[in-house]
Structures are given as structure tokens and as C-alpha cells.
């Protein structure tokens, strides 16, 4: 993203191609900069996370970052009730990426819009795929479901923004809690389910059945429900199903004889080709969610096949590290919630 002269580009490439490869910050080709993950950063969201790659911000203002620091992304999930069409199963994931102008001071407004569009398309092509849609987004089968809006903001881009985006998205999705609901059916008191007797509206009663305790009335099949209500407001809800299916991304920055990970902005400018690979590991088994080439360079299928094997190994290491960090974050937030609860009771 940073403008470099031909001499600077040549110097960076020759340093990377030397034996051993040399990088400005002293890292080995397979090393990442420090990665920080924090969940629950947006209290009003159903799930949220902040991920930074590189040195943390010196101050609290996001404007201070720029290309010389680290890459920082915040992702937040908001669940909205959505109608379900006749040919839909229900539930969907909608992705959106916004880029702070302070993160790209060298880009014009149209160029920034194009970048946001490209990043949104990349995320949507992976995370909005129907195969990844959690089943517990369905509220009333065939009628109502949650639309999961995943909004991300790039506050700083010092290189490797796609990997950072995918890490933030996965962390926010794992942090997401789906509100508990109960399906309701309006019926006349004493009427048997399935009868067609017409009853005045003022004699209708409510039957509750789905995802919660039933009322004093007879429990109904959720398929006959026509509406829903939220469970107790203090219920945190349930985690998204199939959380192990949300992928991470590893970007391989490619030169004629080598590849390296976690490129800085200057390194990205110097390399002709990048390969974005998406992997998840449900049950420990690798699952590919696609790949995308970026840049003006070219590569043959033989080379791509070998690179994908390397990418799977790197992605597994990233996956294991992220899972450990998310477990720490969940434990930290649980302790904090208990302290707040018992502290409130003592008062």
C-alpha cells in the first residue's frame, strides 16, 4: 500500500531472496509479528473482537496508527430478525468492511471505496456461504430467522490486513451469543392442534414451545408456530453452532523462489503476487474454504499445489494459537462477570 521507488523495491526483493532471507524487522520468513486478540469490545453487539498484528497503538486514538505501526481490525456481530422466503431455510450472514481514511492516507476517496468493496467481497465469498450458516439462526422454521450482520472496521493497515480481518471475524463469531427464544402459536382455548374451527380473535390464547419451557397450555410442534418471543433478558443466549467451521486466513507472499508470511506494507508493495488461503479444522481435520490470488504476478498449478500444503500447516498453527487465546478471553470474561454479579449482590 505504501509507495516505493524501484530502488527500494529491488532492495527489499534482493534481501528476501538472499540466503538466509533478510527482513527489515529481523523476522524469519514464517514468523508473524505479535498478534493481540480481545473479545467483547463492543458491549451493545451480540459478539465482537479486536485483533492487532504488530506493535500496539501508542495511544487510544485510532488515528495515530498509520503504516508505521501495526494492523488493527475491529469486528462486531449484530443479529436482526429477518423474514424467511418460501425457498429459504432461514438465517444468513451479511459481511461488510469499512476502512478508516486514517489507515490509508495515500488513497483517494474512490480508491478507498474500491478497497472496501474488494475486502467485503472477499469476506462475503467465504463467510456468507450457505454451508457455514449456523442452524440456530432459525427462530421460527419457514417464517423468521436471525440475519447475522458482521461489520468490520480497519483502523490501521501496516500490512497483512486480510489475515487480520479473518482473525477478527472468527473471534467475533466465536464470541457471539444468539438470544434464546420461545415460539408461540395463537389458538383458541381448548382447541385441538390441527383443527380448522374458526374462532374470534379475542378468544385466542398463546402456546409457547420452542427453545424454552412450555406454558400451562399443551406444547405444540414448533412447525406450527407463527411468532416468537425472547426469553428472559438476562439470559446471555447460546453460542453459534458449528463454531469450528469458521475459517482463518493465511496469506503467502510469493517471490520466484520463496514465500513468506505476514508481510509489512513495504513488503507487500515489493512482492508481485499474494495467495490468500482459507482453512478451518473442525474435529482436527483440515477443510479448505477457497483461495484467492492478488497481484500482477503469475504462478502455475504445480507451484500452487505445493503452496497449499504449506498454507495448511501455517493455518493449523494459527488456528491452535487463536483457539488458545479465545479460551483465555472466555475465562477472563467469565471471572469478570462473576465478580460483577457477586459484587452487585453484596451491595
C-alpha positions as YAML, in Angstrom:
chain: A
units: angstrom
residues:
- id: 1
  name: UNK
  ca: [0.00, 0.00, 0.00]
- id: 2
  name: UNK
  ca: [2.98, 2.31, 0.51]
- id: 3
  name: UNK
  ca: [4.59, 3.99, -2.50]
- id: 4
  name: UNK
  ca: [8.16, 2.79, -3.02]
- id: 5
  name: UNK
  ca: [10.78, 3.64, -5.61]
- id: 6
  name: UNK
  ca: [12.18, 0.99, -7.95]
- id: 7
  name: UNK
  ca: [15.45, 1.03, -6.00]
- id: 8
  name: UNK
  ca: [13.62, 0.37, -2.71]
- id: 9
  name: UNK
  ca: [11.60, -2.44, -4.25]
- id: 10
  name: UNK
  ca: [14.75, -4.01, -5.69]
- id: 11
  name: UNK
  ca: [16.49, -3.78, -2.30]
- id: 12
  name: UNK
  ca: [13.59, -5.45, -0.46]
- id: 13
  name: UNK
  ca: [13.38, -8.25, -3.02]
- id: 14
  name: UNK
  ca: [17.10, -8.93, -3.03]
- id: 15
  name: UNK
  ca: [17.13, -9.02, 0.78]
- id: 16
  name: UNK
  ca: [14.25, -11.53, 0.83]
- id: 17
  name: UNK
  ca: [15.96, -13.69, -1.79]
- id: 18
  name: UNK
  ca: [19.31, -13.73, 0.00]
- id: 19
  name: UNK
  ca: [20.49, -16.79, 1.94]
- id: 20
  name: UNK
  ca: [19.25, -16.59, 4.63]
- id: 21
  name: UNK
  ca: [16.36, -14.23, 3.80]
- id: 22
  name: UNK
  ca: [16.62, -10.83, 5.47]
- id: 23
  name: UNK
  ca: [13.64, -8.79, 6.63]
- id: 24
  name: UNK
  ca: [13.75, -5.25, 7.97]
- id: 25
  name: UNK
  ca: [12.38, -6.29, 11.39]
- id: 26
  name: UNK
  ca: [14.61, -9.38, 11.68]
- id: 27
  name: UNK
  ca: [11.84, -11.96, 11.40]
- id: 28
  name: UNK
  ca: [12.23, -15.30, 9.67]
- id: 29
  name: UNK
  ca: [10.06, -15.87, 6.55]
- id: 30
  name: UNK
  ca: [7.50, -17.96, 8.50]
- id: 31
  name: UNK
  ca: [7.29, -15.64, 11.53]
- id: 32
  name: UNK
  ca: [4.32, -13.42, 12.35]
- id: 33
  name: UNK
  ca: [4.51, -10.16, 14.20]
- id: 34
  name: UNK
  ca: [2.91, -10.23, 17.69]
- id: 35
  name: UNK
  ca: [-0.84, -10.88, 17.48]
- id: 36
  name: UNK
  ca: [-3.21, -9.50, 20.13]
- id: 37
  name: UNK
  ca: [-6.83, -10.65, 20.42]
- id: 38
  name: UNK
  ca: [-9.52, -9.14, 22.64]
- id: 39
  name: UNK
  ca: [-13.21, -10.12, 22.65]
- id: 40
  name: UNK
  ca: [-16.28, -8.32, 23.97]
- id: 41
  name: UNK
  ca: [-15.02, -4.89, 22.91]
- id: 42
  name: UNK
  ca: [-18.47, -3.68, 21.76]
- id: 43
  name: UNK
  ca: [-20.95, -4.08, 24.67]
- id: 44
  name: UNK
  ca: [-24.05, -3.47, 22.52]
- id: 45
  name: UNK
  ca: [-23.11, -6.10, 19.92]
- id: 46
  name: UNK
  ca: [-24.04, -9.78, 20.09]
- id: 47
  name: UNK
  ca: [-20.35, -10.58, 19.65]
- id: 48
  name: UNK
  ca: [-17.22, -8.54, 18.97]
- id: 49
  name: UNK
  ca: [-13.45, -8.68, 18.84]
- id: 50
  name: UNK
  ca: [-10.39, -6.54, 18.24]
- id: 51
  name: UNK
  ca: [-7.30, -8.05, 16.60]
- id: 52
  name: UNK
  ca: [-3.98, -6.33, 16.02]
- id: 53
  name: UNK
  ca: [-0.91, -7.62, 14.22]
- id: 54
  name: UNK
  ca: [2.28, -5.79, 15.03]
- id: 55
  name: UNK
  ca: [3.05, -3.19, 17.67]
- id: 56
  name: UNK
  ca: [0.03, -1.91, 19.63]
- id: 57
  name: UNK
  ca: [-1.09, 1.68, 19.36]
- id: 58
  name: UNK
  ca: [0.85, 4.22, 21.38]
- id: 59
  name: UNK
  ca: [-2.37, 5.98, 22.42]
- id: 60
  name: UNK
  ca: [-6.06, 5.31, 22.49]
- id: 61
  name: UNK
  ca: [-6.76, 7.25, 19.32]
- id: 62
  name: UNK
  ca: [-7.06, 5.01, 16.26]
- id: 63
  name: UNK
  ca: [-5.85, 7.87, 14.06]
- id: 64
  name: UNK
  ca: [-2.33, 7.61, 15.48]
- id: 65
  name: UNK
  ca: [-1.56, 4.23, 13.93]
- id: 66
  name: UNK
  ca: [-0.81, 4.55, 10.22]
- id: 67
  name: UNK
  ca: [1.53, 2.41, 8.17]
- id: 68
  name: UNK
  ca: [4.44, 2.52, 10.60]
- id: 69
  name: UNK
  ca: [2.74, 0.70, 13.49]
- id: 70
  name: UNK
  ca: [0.55, -2.38, 13.37]
- id: 71
  name: UNK
  ca: [-2.56, -3.59, 11.58]
- id: 72
  name: UNK
  ca: [-5.74, -3.32, 13.63]
- id: 73
  name: UNK
  ca: [-9.27, -4.52, 12.89]
- id: 74
  name: UNK
  ca: [-12.44, -4.48, 14.98]
- id: 75
  name: UNK
  ca: [-15.30, -6.85, 14.10]
- id: 76
  name: UNK
  ca: [-18.81, -6.75, 15.58]
- id: 77
  name: UNK
  ca: [-21.85, -9.00, 15.10]
- id: 78
  name: UNK
  ca: [-25.42, -7.74, 15.28]
- id: 79
  name: UNK
  ca: [-28.40, -10.09, 14.99]
- id: 80
  name: UNK
  ca: [-31.57, -8.75, 13.37]
- id: 81
  name: UNK
  ca: [-34.90, -10.50, 12.84]
- id: 82
  name: UNK
  ca: [-35.44, -11.32, 9.18]
- id: 83
  name: UNK
  ca: [-38.34, -12.84, 7.27]
- id: 84
  name: UNK
  ca: [-37.82, -16.17, 5.52]
- id: 85
  name: UNK
  ca: [-38.95, -16.73, 1.93]
- id: 86
  name: UNK
  ca: [-40.70, -19.83, 0.68]
- id: 87
  name: UNK
  ca: [-37.50, -21.16, -0.91]
- id: 88
  name: UNK
  ca: [-35.19, -20.30, 2.02]
- id: 89
  name: UNK
  ca: [-34.16, -22.37, 5.01]
- id: 90
  name: UNK
  ca: [-33.64, -19.31, 7.16]
- id: 91
  name: UNK
  ca: [-30.64, -17.48, 8.56]
- id: 92
  name: UNK
  ca: [-27.90, -15.67, 6.70]
- id: 93
  name: UNK
  ca: [-24.55, -13.97, 7.23]
- id: 94
  name: UNK
  ca: [-24.00, -10.50, 5.76]
- id: 95
  name: UNK
  ca: [-20.45, -9.13, 5.72]
- id: 96
  name: UNK
  ca: [-19.33, -5.53, 5.49]
- id: 97
  name: UNK
  ca: [-15.86, -3.95, 5.63]
- id: 98
  name: UNK
  ca: [-15.18, -0.27, 6.30]
- id: 99
  name: UNK
  ca: [-11.72, 1.29, 6.13]
- id: 100
  name: UNK
  ca: [-10.73, 4.32, 8.16]
- id: 101
  name: UNK
  ca: [-9.30, 7.07, 5.93]
- id: 102
  name: UNK
  ca: [-6.54, 7.49, 8.54]
- id: 103
  name: UNK
  ca: [-5.37, 3.96, 7.76]
- id: 104
  name: UNK
  ca: [-4.99, 4.80, 4.05]
- id: 105
  name: UNK
  ca: [-3.99, 8.47, 3.82]
- id: 106
  name: UNK
  ca: [-2.45, 7.91, 0.39]
- id: 107
  name: UNK
  ca: [-5.72, 6.66, -1.17]
- id: 108
  name: UNK
  ca: [-8.32, 8.88, -2.81]
- id: 109
  name: UNK
  ca: [-11.96, 8.51, -1.80]
- id: 110
  name: UNK
  ca: [-12.88, 6.41, -4.89]
- id: 111
  name: UNK
  ca: [-9.84, 4.17, -4.34]
- id: 112
  name: UNK
  ca: [-10.81, 3.70, -0.70]
- id: 113
  name: UNK
  ca: [-14.33, 2.73, -1.77]
- id: 114
  name: UNK
  ca: [-12.88, 0.18, -4.19]
- id: 115
  name: UNK
  ca: [-10.71, -1.30, -1.44]
- id: 116
  name: UNK
  ca: [-13.69, -1.60, 0.91]
- id: 117
  name: UNK
  ca: [-15.69, -3.27, -1.84]
- id: 118
  name: UNK
  ca: [-12.90, -5.76, -2.61]
- id: 119
  name: UNK
  ca: [-12.45, -6.69, 1.06]
- id: 120
  name: UNK
  ca: [-16.21, -7.02, 1.55]
- id: 121
  name: UNK
  ca: [-16.43, -9.30, -1.49]
- id: 122
  name: UNK
  ca: [-13.56, -11.43, -0.20]
- id: 123
  name: UNK
  ca: [-15.12, -11.90, 3.25]
- id: 124
  name: UNK
  ca: [-18.59, -12.48, 1.86]
- id: 125
  name: UNK
  ca: [-17.42, -15.13, -0.60]
- id: 126
  name: UNK
  ca: [-16.21, -17.20, 2.36]
- id: 127
  name: UNK
  ca: [-18.25, -16.35, 5.45]
- id: 128
  name: UNK
  ca: [-21.61, -15.84, 3.72]
- id: 129
  name: UNK
  ca: [-21.51, -19.26, 2.05]
- id: 130
  name: UNK
  ca: [-24.66, -21.27, 2.92]
- id: 131
  name: UNK
  ca: [-22.56, -24.20, 4.15]
- id: 132
  name: UNK
  ca: [-21.31, -22.05, 7.05]
- id: 133
  name: UNK
  ca: [-24.71, -20.68, 8.10]
- id: 134
  name: UNK
  ca: [-25.38, -21.78, 11.72]
- id: 135
  name: UNK
  ca: [-28.57, -23.77, 12.17]
- id: 136
  name: UNK
  ca: [-29.51, -21.96, 15.36]
- id: 137
  name: UNK
  ca: [-30.09, -18.73, 13.44]
- id: 138
  name: UNK
  ca: [-33.55, -20.12, 12.65]
- id: 139
  name: UNK
  ca: [-36.20, -18.70, 15.02]
- id: 140
  name: UNK
  ca: [-39.50, -19.93, 13.55]
- id: 141
  name: UNK
  ca: [-38.92, -22.53, 10.81]
- id: 142
  name: UNK
  ca: [-40.03, -21.22, 7.43]
- id: 143
  name: UNK
  ca: [-41.04, -17.83, 8.82]
- id: 144
  name: UNK
  ca: [-38.44, -15.96, 10.87]
- id: 145
  name: UNK
  ca: [-34.69, -16.19, 11.36]
- id: 146
  name: UNK
  ca: [-31.77, -14.12, 12.55]
- id: 147
  name: UNK
  ca: [-29.81, -12.19, 9.94]
- id: 148
  name: UNK
  ca: [-26.23, -12.04, 11.21]
- id: 149
  name: UNK
  ca: [-24.58, -8.79, 10.21]
- id: 150
  name: UNK
  ca: [-20.81, -8.97, 10.54]
- id: 151
  name: UNK
  ca: [-19.37, -5.45, 10.34]
- id: 152
  name: UNK
  ca: [-15.61, -4.91, 10.39]
- id: 153
  name: UNK
  ca: [-13.56, -1.73, 10.52]
- id: 154
  name: UNK
  ca: [-9.91, -1.46, 9.52]
- id: 155
  name: UNK
  ca: [-8.45, 1.17, 11.83]
- id: 156
  name: UNK
  ca: [-4.84, 0.68, 10.74]
- id: 157
  name: UNK
  ca: [-3.14, -1.22, 7.92]
- id: 158
  name: UNK
  ca: [0.57, -1.89, 8.28]
- id: 159
  name: UNK
  ca: [0.34, -4.97, 6.05]
- id: 160
  name: UNK
  ca: [-1.41, -8.35, 6.05]
- id: 161
  name: UNK
  ca: [-4.86, -6.85, 6.50]
- id: 162
  name: UNK
  ca: [-6.74, -9.88, 5.08]
- id: 163
  name: UNK
  ca: [-5.32, -12.26, 7.68]
- id: 164
  name: UNK
  ca: [-6.15, -9.73, 10.39]
- id: 165
  name: UNK
  ca: [-9.71, -9.34, 9.08]
- id: 166
  name: UNK
  ca: [-10.34, -13.09, 9.10]
- id: 167
  name: UNK
  ca: [-8.90, -13.46, 12.61]
- id: 168
  name: UNK
  ca: [-11.15, -10.67, 13.89]
- id: 169
  name: UNK
  ca: [-14.20, -12.17, 12.16]
- id: 170
  name: UNK
  ca: [-13.61, -15.63, 13.60]
- id: 171
  name: UNK
  ca: [-13.02, -14.22, 17.09]
- id: 172
  name: UNK
  ca: [-16.21, -12.12, 16.91]
- id: 173
  name: UNK
  ca: [-18.27, -15.07, 15.64]
- id: 174
  name: UNK
  ca: [-16.98, -17.33, 18.41]
- id: 175
  name: UNK
  ca: [-17.84, -14.56, 20.89]
- id: 176
  name: UNK
  ca: [-21.39, -14.24, 19.51]
- id: 177
  name: UNK
  ca: [-24.37, -15.33, 21.59]
- id: 178
  name: UNK
  ca: [-27.76, -15.99, 19.96]
- id: 179
  name: UNK
  ca: [-30.68, -14.81, 22.14]
- id: 180
  name: UNK
  ca: [-32.86, -17.60, 23.50]
- id: 181
  name: UNK
  ca: [-36.38, -17.52, 22.06]
- id: 182
  name: UNK
  ca: [-39.70, -19.31, 22.52]
- id: 183
  name: UNK
  ca: [-42.02, -19.94, 19.61]
- id: 184
  name: UNK
  ca: [-45.66, -19.07, 20.14]
- id: 185
  name: UNK
  ca: [-48.87, -20.19, 18.48]
- id: 186
  name: UNK
  ca: [-52.14, -18.32, 18.81]
- id: 187
  name: UNK
  ca: [-55.10, -20.65, 19.27]
- id: 188
  name: UNK
  ca: [-58.48, -20.84, 20.93]
- id: 189
  name: UNK
  ca: [-58.58, -22.26, 24.46]
- id: 190
  name: UNK
  ca: [-59.42, -25.95, 24.32]
- id: 191
  name: UNK
  ca: [-58.97, -26.22, 20.57]
- id: 192
  name: UNK
  ca: [-57.05, -29.28, 19.44]
- id: 193
  name: UNK
  ca: [-53.99, -28.74, 17.27]
- id: 194
  name: UNK
  ca: [-54.74, -29.24, 13.62]
- id: 195
  name: UNK
  ca: [-58.47, -28.37, 13.71]
- id: 196
  name: UNK
  ca: [-59.80, -25.76, 11.34]
- id: 197
  name: UNK
  ca: [-62.52, -24.26, 13.54]
- id: 198
  name: UNK
  ca: [-62.67, -20.50, 13.17]
- id: 199
  name: UNK
  ca: [-62.53, -18.67, 16.48]
- id: 200
  name: UNK
  ca: [-62.84, -14.94, 17.15]
- id: 201
  name: UNK
  ca: [-59.53, -13.20, 17.73]
- id: 202
  name: UNK
  ca: [-60.47, -12.08, 21.23]
- id: 203
  name: UNK
  ca: [-60.67, -15.74, 22.32]
- id: 204
  name: UNK
  ca: [-57.21, -16.66, 21.09]
- id: 205
  name: UNK
  ca: [-54.55, -17.79, 23.56]
- id: 206
  name: UNK
  ca: [-50.80, -18.22, 23.36]
- id: 207
  name: UNK
  ca: [-48.93, -21.50, 23.24]
- id: 208
  name: UNK
  ca: [-45.19, -21.49, 23.86]
- id: 209
  name: UNK
  ca: [-42.97, -24.30, 22.76]
- id: 210
  name: UNK
  ca: [-39.57, -23.64, 21.17]
- id: 211
  name: UNK
  ca: [-36.25, -23.19, 22.97]
- id: 212
  name: UNK
  ca: [-37.80, -22.69, 26.39]
- id: 213
  name: UNK
  ca: [-40.23, -24.01, 28.99]
- id: 214
  name: UNK
  ca: [-43.78, -24.54, 27.79]
- id: 215
  name: UNK
  ca: [-46.70, -22.63, 29.23]
- id: 216
  name: UNK
  ca: [-49.61, -24.23, 31.06]
- id: 217
  name: UNK
  ca: [-51.12, -24.94, 27.66]
- id: 218
  name: UNK
  ca: [-50.33, -28.03, 25.65]
- id: 219
  name: UNK
  ca: [-46.89, -27.96, 23.97]
- id: 220
  name: UNK
  ca: [-47.02, -27.53, 20.22]
- id: 221
  name: UNK
  ca: [-44.80, -28.68, 17.38]
- id: 222
  name: UNK
  ca: [-42.50, -25.73, 16.53]
- id: 223
  name: UNK
  ca: [-43.51, -26.13, 12.88]
- id: 224
  name: UNK
  ca: [-46.99, -24.82, 13.76]
- id: 225
  name: UNK
  ca: [-45.65, -21.68, 15.47]
- id: 226
  name: UNK
  ca: [-46.46, -18.32, 13.93]
- id: 227
  name: UNK
  ca: [-44.38, -15.96, 16.08]
- id: 228
  name: UNK
  ca: [-41.77, -15.89, 18.83]
- id: 229
  name: UNK
  ca: [-40.80, -14.09, 21.99]
- id: 230
  name: UNK
  ca: [-37.44, -13.56, 23.68]
- id: 231
  name: UNK
  ca: [-36.58, -15.48, 26.80]
- id: 232
  name: UNK
  ca: [-35.53, -13.66, 29.96]
- id: 233
  name: UNK
  ca: [-33.47, -10.63, 29.04]
- id: 234
  name: UNK
  ca: [-30.61, -11.56, 31.36]
- id: 235
  name: UNK
  ca: [-30.04, -14.83, 29.51]
- id: 236
  name: UNK
  ca: [-26.80, -14.47, 27.56]
- id: 237
  name: UNK
  ca: [-28.04, -16.87, 24.89]
- id: 238
  name: UNK
  ca: [-26.29, -19.70, 23.11]
- id: 239
  name: UNK
  ca: [-23.10, -19.83, 21.09]
- id: 240
  name: UNK
  ca: [-23.32, -20.13, 17.32]
- id: 241
  name: UNK
  ca: [-23.46, -23.72, 16.15]
- id: 242
  name: UNK
  ca: [-20.57, -25.19, 14.15]
- id: 243
  name: UNK
  ca: [-18.13, -22.66, 15.60]
- id: 244
  name: UNK
  ca: [-15.25, -24.87, 14.44]
- id: 245
  name: UNK
  ca: [-16.26, -24.24, 10.83]
- id: 246
  name: UNK
  ca: [-15.35, -20.55, 10.79]
- id: 247
  name: UNK
  ca: [-12.01, -20.33, 8.94]
- id: 248
  name: UNK
  ca: [-8.80, -18.39, 9.37]
- id: 249
  name: UNK
  ca: [-6.74, -16.97, 6.51]
- id: 250
  name: UNK
  ca: [-3.05, -17.33, 5.84]
- id: 251
  name: UNK
  ca: [-1.53, -15.17, 3.10]
- id: 252
  name: UNK
  ca: [1.55, -16.42, 1.29]
- id: 253
  name: UNK
  ca: [3.61, -13.59, -0.22]
- id: 254
  name: UNK
  ca: [5.39, -15.03, -3.24]
- id: 255
  name: UNK
  ca: [8.70, -14.30, -4.91]
- id: 256
  name: UNK
  ca: [10.23, -16.51, -7.66]
- id: 257
  name: UNK
  ca: [11.99, -18.90, -5.27]
- id: 258
  name: UNK
  ca: [10.50, -18.27, -1.82]
- id: 259
  name: UNK
  ca: [7.32, -17.38, 0.03]
- id: 260
  name: UNK
  ca: [6.94, -15.61, 3.37]
- id: 261
  name: UNK
  ca: [4.20, -14.74, 5.85]
- id: 262
  name: UNK
  ca: [2.78, -11.60, 7.45]
- id: 263
  name: UNK
  ca: [4.18, -9.03, 5.04]
- id: 264
  name: UNK
  ca: [4.50, -5.42, 6.12]
- id: 265
  name: UNK
  ca: [3.14, -2.68, 3.87]
- id: 266
  name: UNK
  ca: [6.52, -2.16, 2.21]
- id: 267
  name: UNK
  ca: [6.99, -5.90, 1.66]
- id: 268
  name: UNK
  ca: [3.52, -6.14, 0.10]
- id: 269
  name: UNK
  ca: [4.44, -3.40, -2.34]
- id: 270
  name: UNK
  ca: [7.66, -5.21, -3.29]
- id: 271
  name: UNK
  ca: [6.19, -8.67, -3.98]
- id: 272
  name: UNK
  ca: [4.37, -9.34, -7.27]
- id: 273
  name: UNK
  ca: [1.90, -11.98, -6.05]
- id: 274
  name: UNK
  ca: [-0.01, -12.98, -2.92]
- id: 275
  name: UNK
  ca: [-2.05, -16.11, -2.24]
- id: 276
  name: UNK
  ca: [-4.88, -15.83, 0.32]
- id: 277
  name: UNK
  ca: [-5.87, -19.28, 1.64]
- id: 278
  name: UNK
  ca: [-8.80, -20.05, 3.96]
- id: 279
  name: UNK
  ca: [-8.79, -23.09, 6.26]
- id: 280
  name: UNK
  ca: [-10.75, -24.41, 9.21]
- id: 281
  name: UNK
  ca: [-10.09, -27.52, 11.29]
- id: 282
  name: UNK
  ca: [-13.37, -28.98, 12.60]
- id: 283
  name: UNK
  ca: [-12.55, -32.03, 14.64]
- id: 284
  name: UNK
  ca: [-8.90, -31.50, 13.80]
- id: 285
  name: UNK
  ca: [-9.45, -32.25, 10.10]
- id: 286
  name: UNK
  ca: [-8.42, -29.57, 7.59]
- id: 287
  name: UNK
  ca: [-11.16, -28.03, 5.46]
- id: 288
  name: UNK
  ca: [-10.35, -25.61, 2.66]
- id: 289
  name: UNK
  ca: [-12.74, -22.69, 2.13]
- id: 290
  name: UNK
  ca: [-11.10, -21.39, -1.01]
- id: 291
  name: UNK
  ca: [-8.19, -19.26, -2.11]
- id: 292
  name: UNK
  ca: [-7.64, -16.03, -3.97]
- id: 293
  name: UNK
  ca: [-4.67, -14.65, -5.88]
- id: 294
  name: UNK
  ca: [-3.78, -10.97, -5.65]
- id: 295
  name: UNK
  ca: [-1.16, -9.04, -7.56]
- id: 296
  name: UNK
  ca: [0.25, -8.83, -11.07]
- id: 297
  name: UNK
  ca: [2.44, -11.94, -10.88]
- id: 298
  name: UNK
  ca: [1.72, -15.41, -12.26]
- id: 299
  name: UNK
  ca: [2.09, -18.95, -10.97]
- id: 300
  name: UNK
  ca: [1.47, -22.48, -12.29]
- id: 301
  name: UNK
  ca: [-0.75, -25.15, -10.74]
- id: 302
  name: UNK
  ca: [2.20, -27.29, -9.64]
- id: 303
  name: UNK
  ca: [3.53, -24.46, -7.54]
- id: 304
  name: UNK
  ca: [0.05, -23.66, -6.18]
- id: 305
  name: UNK
  ca: [-0.44, -27.26, -5.03]
- id: 306
  name: UNK
  ca: [2.80, -27.19, -3.05]
- id: 307
  name: UNK
  ca: [2.00, -23.78, -1.59]
- id: 308
  name: UNK
  ca: [-1.40, -25.01, -0.38]
- id: 309
  name: UNK
  ca: [0.28, -27.78, 1.59]
- id: 310
  name: UNK
  ca: [2.48, -25.19, 3.29]
- id: 311
  name: UNK
  ca: [-0.53, -22.93, 3.86]
- id: 312
  name: UNK
  ca: [-2.45, -25.73, 5.60]
- id: 313
  name: UNK
  ca: [0.43, -26.18, 8.06]
- id: 314
  name: UNK
  ca: [0.64, -22.45, 8.76]
- id: 315
  name: UNK
  ca: [-3.14, -22.19, 9.13]
- id: 316
  name: UNK
  ca: [-3.22, -25.05, 11.64]
- id: 317
  name: UNK
  ca: [-0.62, -23.29, 13.80]
- id: 318
  name: UNK
  ca: [-2.61, -20.06, 13.60]
- id: 319
  name: UNK
  ca: [-5.83, -21.93, 14.43]
- id: 320
  name: UNK
  ca: [-4.32, -23.57, 17.53]
- id: 321
  name: UNK
  ca: [-2.93, -20.25, 18.75]
- id: 322
  name: UNK
  ca: [-6.24, -18.43, 18.21]
- id: 323
  name: UNK
  ca: [-8.24, -21.17, 19.97]
- id: 324
  name: UNK
  ca: [-5.96, -20.92, 23.00]
- id: 325
  name: UNK
  ca: [-6.31, -17.13, 23.08]
- id: 326
  name: UNK
  ca: [-10.10, -17.27, 22.72]
- id: 327
  name: UNK
  ca: [-10.28, -19.78, 25.59]
- id: 328
  name: UNK
  ca: [-8.27, -17.36, 27.74]
- id: 329
  name: UNK
  ca: [-10.57, -14.50, 26.79]
- id: 330
  name: UNK
  ca: [-13.68, -16.54, 27.62]
- id: 331
  name: UNK
  ca: [-12.27, -17.50, 31.01]
- id: 332
  name: UNK
  ca: [-11.31, -13.89, 31.74]
- id: 333
  name: UNK
  ca: [-14.77, -12.60, 30.88]
- id: 334
  name: UNK
  ca: [-16.43, -15.34, 32.96]
- id: 335
  name: UNK
  ca: [-14.39, -14.35, 36.02]
- id: 336
  name: UNK
  ca: [-15.22, -10.68, 35.41]
- id: 337
  name: UNK
  ca: [-18.94, -11.47, 35.07]
- id: 338
  name: UNK
  ca: [-18.95, -13.47, 38.32]
- id: 339
  name: UNK
  ca: [-17.16, -10.69, 40.17]
- id: 340
  name: UNK
  ca: [-19.68, -8.17, 38.88]
- id: 341
  name: UNK
  ca: [-22.61, -10.41, 39.82]
- id: 342
  name: UNK
  ca: [-21.47, -11.18, 43.36]
- id: 343
  name: UNK
  ca: [-20.29, -7.63, 43.88]
- id: 344
  name: UNK
  ca: [-23.75, -6.39, 42.98]
- id: 345
  name: UNK
  ca: [-25.36, -8.84, 45.39]
- id: 346
  name: UNK
  ca: [-23.14, -7.67, 48.26]
- id: 347
  name: UNK
  ca: [-24.17, -4.09, 47.64]
...
